[in-house]
Amino acid sequence: MRRILVTNDDGYFSPGIRALADAMAGLGEVTIVAPQNEASAVGHALTLRRPLRLEPVGERMYAVDGTPTDCVNLGLNEVLGGRVDLIVSGINKGLNIGDDVTYSGTVAGALEGALLGIQAMAVSLEFTRDAWDFTPAATLAGSLAAAVLATPLPFRTFLNVNVPLGPVKGLRVTVQAVRNHVTQIDRRLDPRERPYYWIEEAQDDWQSHENSDYQAIRDGYASLTPLQPDLTHHEALGLTRALAASVAAGTGVR
């Protein structure tokens, strides 16, 4: 039987992860290993400076007092005792599109799977202040997971799936959008006049691109973006070699 590991960054108690696990149930044996507390925006962090706790919190469900990356590694090595066929992360409460994937703990859960050579995907749903309906995203995730298990992705490739609110018009294959982002630091004082800070967004504009994940969501389509861990800017290698040669000539370093 296939084995599927499900994680997230919203915590094991999130209804999104339950919906995702239910959607995977018909594809194999599902195990949930997720953070004990919300771990949003932790990126690909790995806990190295303190011990971790792994606690059973339900049938084939475990909580880790760490990050999604911690959860994947403990899930594989301690809970499942080896490899799995698929790692699925989500369903996140909020989109993970464009440059935001670098911050996302949800995406990091799938990224860790790809680094370990395991088929993986991250699933996120557009944020709402109303009641959450994970059904469309879960249904789509189940169909995509079945397809990936039948026709595996290239080595060290994973899927980033984002789903809009409301009726989903269809599915688009997309690229990452580019965001013009400016961070604002809100400085405040506590009752003892000591400063503390909130990180906020002062500007959050997206560059126009008809094939981007951002545009797909705006148009009412779910976006499907293939990602990889390789951050090398291959088109800049020639320029970088010339730069290195120039520096070497001036310093005598070879």
Sequence and secondary structure as in RCSB ss.txt:
>XXXX:A:sequence
MRRILVTNDDGYFSPGIRALADAMAGLGEVTIVAPQNEASAVGHALTLRRPLRLEPVGERMYAVDGTPTDCVNLG
LNEVLGGRVDLIVSGINKGLNIGDDVTYSGTVAGALEGALLGIQAMAVSLEFTRDAWDFTPAATLAGSLAAAVLA
TPLPFRTFLNVNVPLGPVKGLRVTVQAVRNHVTQIDRRLDPRERPYYWIEEAQDDWQSHENSDYQAIRDGYASLT
PLQPDLTHHEALGLTRALAASVAAGTGVR
>XXXX:A:secstr
  EEEEE SS TT HHHHHHHHHHGGGSEEEEEEESS  TT TT    SS   EEEEETTEEEESS HHHHHHHI
IIIISSS  SEEEEEEEES   GGGGGT HHHHHHHHHHHTT  EEEEEE   SS    HHHHHHHHHHHHHHHH
S   TT EEEEEE SSS   EEE B   EEEEEEEEEEE TTS EEEEEEEEEEEE   TTBHHHHHHTT EEEE
EE S    GGGHHHHHHHHHHHHHHH   
